[in-house]
Amino acid sequence: MVVTTANTSRKLSSRYLELRNMLKDRRLELTSEVHGKIRDVRDDKGKDREPLNGESSEIDIQEDIELALIQMKFETLNKINEALKRLEEDSYGNCFQCGEEISEARLRALLFAARCKDCEEVRELAERKKLVAQRLDSSKSIFDFSNRSN
């Protein structure tokens, strides 16, 4: 006699398997890209290259860009790993905020989405308002400081 729970049957569903495979494929792809970029940066550092006049700052900028790209890919890799963990815990695909199911189209576009479109828009709006408030506060502080020095 085979006993299947709701969790087991969900893990056997085609949607679950397809999303898991997409997440794992993306993780493999990102891991490969990160390792490749790190290897490239190390190889470039190891080269005994004498920069031409004015070229030094261009090389530094290029290295900074490469390191920023590695960091972005690594952060995305972490989000993919978190999504895989949520998938195994049976919470993947549900919005952190409202608990509703995240649309399949959104998950396909953003595999590690943790919020539905509506909740993400609300979060982004709140973030923008917070940044504007911080800028206003810092502008106010500068203005207050300039008035004190007079």
N, C-alpha and C positions, 0 to 999 in steps of 0.2 A: 504494500500500500504506500503510495507516494502522497505526502502531505506538503502542500505549497501554501505559503503564507502570502498575504498581499504584497509584502516586500519582495519575496522571491519572484512572484509572477511579474511584478513591475520590472525587476532587474532582467527578466527574460524578454521584456517587450521590445519591439523593434525600435521604438523611439529611444529607450534607454541605451540599447546597444549602439545605435547610430550616434547618439550624443557622446557616449563614452569613447567610441572610436575616434570621433572628431577631436575630442579633447586630448586623447593620447597621441594622435597624429600631430596635432599642433604642438604638444609638449616636446615630442621627438624633434620636430622641425626647429623649434626655438632653442632647444638644448644644443643641437648641432650648430646653429647660427652663433650662439653665444660662445661655444668652444672655438669655433673658427675665428671669430672676431678677436678673442683673447689671444689665440695663437698668432694672428696677424700682428697685433699690437706688440707682442713679445718679440716677434721676428723683426719688426721695424725698429724696436728699441735696441736690439742686438747689433744692428747694422752700424758700422762706423762711418757715418755720413756727415760730411762737413757742409753745413748750410751756407748757401751763397748770401751775399749781402742782402738783408731785409727778408730773407726766406725763413729765418728762424721763427718769427712770429706766425707765419703761415703754417709751419710744421706744428707748432704748439696748438694752434687753433684746430688743425686737422686731428691731432691726437685727442683734444678735448671733445670734439664731435664724436670720434670713434668710441671714447669712453662713455659718453652720454648715451649713445646708441646701445652699447652693451648693457648699461644700467636699465634702460627702458625695456629691453628684451628680457632681462632678468626679472624685472618687476612683473612683466606680463607672464613669464614662466611661473612665478609665485602665484599669480591669480589663477592660472590654469590648474596648478596643483591644489589650490583651495577649492576650485570648482569640482575637481575629481573627488576630493574628500567629501564635499557636500553630496555628490552623486552617490557615493557609497553609503552615506548616512541617510539617504533618501530625502534630502532637503534641497537638492539641486533643482533649479527650475521654478522655485517658489520665491516670491519677493520677500526680502528681509523686512520691509516696512509693513506692507498690507497683508502678506501671506498668500496673495492670489498667485495663480500660475503665470509665469512669464511666457509671453508668446513664443512659439517655436521660431518664428521669423527673427525675433530679437536674439534668441539664443544662438541661432545660426550666424547672425551678423556679429555678435559679441559673445563668444562661447562662455566667458566667465561672468556674464551679467548676474548681478546679485539683486537687482531691483527691476520692477516692471518699468515700462516707459514713463508712465505718469509719476510714479514715486521718484524716479531718477530726475525727471524735470523739476520736481519740487525741491529735491536735494540740491541740484545745480543752482536753482534760483536763490535758495537760502545761502549758498556759498558765495554767489555774486554779491548779494546784499551785505554779507559779512565783510567781504573785501572792500566794498565801497565805504562801509562804515569805518573800517580801519584806515583807509586813505583819508577820509574826512577828519578823523581824530588826529592823524599825524600832520595833516595840513593845519588844523587848528592849533596844534602844539607849536608848529613853526611860526605861525602868525602871532601867537601869544608871546613867544620868545622874542620876536622882533619888536614887539611893543614894549617889552620890559627893558630892552637895551636903550630906549630913547629917553 
